[in-house]
């Protein structure tokens, strides 16, 4: 029996009339209704069918997050990565992360683990994907003025300390988000959404 825990206030009831044909449809959802937080196109589809369809259109940017302090923002960043159709989310450091903020969107998003920054950097080099560090360090260029590669991986740090020196050194570019108030940094998940939106504004079709 399948499980559909991602309840949403925007759902649909049981399918009315002759059920649709196609392997993408979930018989339980057709019979009971679909309350998941998915767009209308994917109503009544199985999770596997949704992931397979997303895989045909994922954007060429990746998202990476250092996970040394079990940061609760990681789940929210994964949720934003799903919303902006990132290729893959990379967790660096601790394999376990707080999934609560992801609101089960990690089920539709490819998530891989790298034990260390060196492992992650080796993966990026092997794939020919430049690493763009997101942190308000000295040489960082404001994201709205930076030359973003269409194919890249955005690297985010922990809430508070930001990226480690090793992670900053592994990056081929550093970008930041321009701020106007008194706080030195903004929430990591908010920063992730801003950067992904800026990428989508330029490159999403």
C-alpha positions in Angstrom: 0.0 0.0 0.0 1.4 3.4 -1.0 1.8 6.4 1.4 0.8 9.9 0.5 1.7 12.0 3.7 2.3 15.4 2.0 -1.2 16.7 2.8 -2.0 20.2 1.4 -5.0 22.5 1.8 -5.2 22.6 -2.1 -6.3 19.1 -3.0 -8.8 17.3 -5.2 -11.3 14.7 -4.4 -11.7 11.2 -5.9 -11.7 11.1 -9.7 -15.2 11.4 -11.1 -16.3 9.4 -14.1 -14.2 7.0 -16.2 -10.7 6.8 -14.8 -7.9 8.0 -17.0 -5.6 5.6 -18.8 -1.9 5.6 -18.3 0.8 4.1 -16.1 1.5 7.5 -14.5 -1.8 7.3 -12.5 -2.1 6.0 -8.9 -5.2 3.9 -8.5 -5.4 4.8 -4.8 -5.2 8.5 -5.4 -7.9 8.2 -8.2 -10.2 6.4 -5.7 -9.5 8.5 -2.6 -8.4 11.9 -3.9 -5.1 13.7 -4.0 -4.2 16.2 -1.3 -0.5 16.4 -2.0 1.3 19.7 -2.5 1.8 19.2 -6.3 0.9 21.3 -9.3 -2.3 20.4 -11.2 -0.4 18.6 -14.0 0.7 15.9 -11.5 -2.6 15.3 -9.8 -3.2 11.6 -9.3 0.2 10.7 -10.6 2.5 8.3 -8.8 5.5 9.8 -7.1 7.8 7.7 -9.5 6.0 9.1 -12.5 6.4 12.7 -11.3 10.1 12.2 -10.7 10.5 10.6 -14.1 8.8 13.5 -15.8 10.8 16.1 -13.8 14.0 14.3 -14.9 13.2 15.1 -18.5 13.3 18.9 -17.9 15.6 19.6 -14.9 17.7 22.7 -15.1 21.5 22.4 -15.3 22.3 24.1 -12.0 22.9 22.1 -8.8 22.7 23.2 -5.2 25.2 22.1 -2.5 25.0 22.7 1.3 27.6 22.2 4.0 26.1 20.2 6.8 28.4 20.3 9.8 25.9 21.6 12.5 22.7 19.8 11.4 21.4 23.1 10.1 17.5 23.2 10.0 17.7 25.4 6.9 18.7 22.5 4.7 15.2 21.2 4.3 13.9 24.6 3.2 16.8 24.9 0.7 15.8 21.5 -0.7 12.2 22.7 -1.0 13.4 25.7 -3.0 15.6 23.5 -5.2 12.6 21.5 -6.1 10.5 24.6 -6.8 13.2 25.9 -9.2 13.8 22.4 -10.7 17.5 22.1 -9.7 19.3 19.1 -11.1 20.5 17.7 -7.8 21.0 18.8 -4.2 24.4 17.8 -2.7 24.8 17.5 1.1 28.4 17.9 2.3 29.5 16.6 5.7 26.9 14.9 7.9 24.7 12.5 5.9 21.7 13.0 8.1 19.9 16.3 7.7 16.7 17.8 9.1 14.0 17.0 6.4 11.2 18.8 8.2 11.5 22.0 6.2 11.6 20.1 2.9 7.9 19.3 3.3 8.6 15.9 1.6 9.8 17.6 -1.6 13.0 15.6 -1.2 11.0 12.7 -2.6 10.9 14.4 -5.9 14.4 15.9 -5.8 17.7 14.1 -6.4 19.8 14.4 -3.2 23.3 13.0 -2.9 25.9 13.0 -0.1 29.6 13.9 -0.1 31.5 13.1 3.1 33.9 16.0 2.7 34.5 19.2 0.7 37.3 17.5 -1.1 35.0 14.7 -2.2 32.5 17.2 -3.4 35.1 19.3 -5.2 36.4 16.2 -6.9 32.9 15.3 -8.1 32.4 18.9 -9.5 35.8 18.8 -11.3 35.0 15.4 -12.8 31.7 16.7 -14.1 33.2 19.9 -15.4 30.8 21.9 -13.2 32.1 25.2 -11.7 31.4 25.8 -8.0 29.9 29.2 -7.1 30.1 29.9 -3.4 27.4 32.0 -1.9 28.8 34.0 1.1 29.4 37.7 1.8 33.1 37.4 1.8 35.6 40.1 0.7 35.7 39.3 -3.0 32.1 38.3 -3.5 30.2 39.9 -6.4 26.6 40.8 -5.9 24.5 38.1 -7.5 22.5 40.5 -9.6 25.7 41.8 -11.3 27.7 38.5 -11.3 28.3 36.5 -14.4 26.5 33.2 -13.5 27.4 30.1 -15.5 24.3 28.4 -16.8 25.7 25.0 -15.7 27.1 25.4 -12.2 26.6 24.3 -8.6 25.7 26.9 -6.0 27.4 26.2 -2.6 25.8 27.4 0.6 27.1 27.4 4.1 25.7 27.0 7.6 23.4 29.6 9.2 25.7 31.9 11.1 29.3 30.8 10.3 28.7 30.6 6.6 31.0 28.5 4.4 34.2 27.0 5.7 37.6 28.2 4.4 38.0 24.9 2.6 34.7 25.3 0.8 35.5 28.9 -0.2 38.9 27.8 -1.6 37.2 25.1 -3.6 34.9 27.5 -5.4 35.7 29.1 -8.8 33.6 32.2 -8.0 32.1 33.9 -5.0 28.7 35.8 -5.0 26.7 37.6 -2.4 23.2 39.1 -1.9 23.2 42.9 -1.5 21.7 43.9 1.8 20.6 47.3 3.1 19.9 46.9 6.9 22.0 46.3 10.0 22.2 42.5 9.9 25.4 41.0 8.5 23.7 38.0 6.9 20.3 36.7 5.9 18.7 33.4 6.5 20.4 30.6 4.6 17.2 29.2 3.1 16.1 32.8 2.0 19.5 33.3 0.4 19.1 30.0 -1.5 15.8 31.0 -2.9 17.1 34.4 -4.0 20.1 32.9 -5.8 18.0 30.2 -7.5 15.4 32.8 -8.6 18.1 34.9 -10.1 19.4 31.9 -12.1 15.9 31.1 -13.3 15.3 34.7 -14.2 18.2 34.6 -16.6 18.1 31.0 -17.9 14.8 29.2 -17.3 12.8 28.7 -20.4 
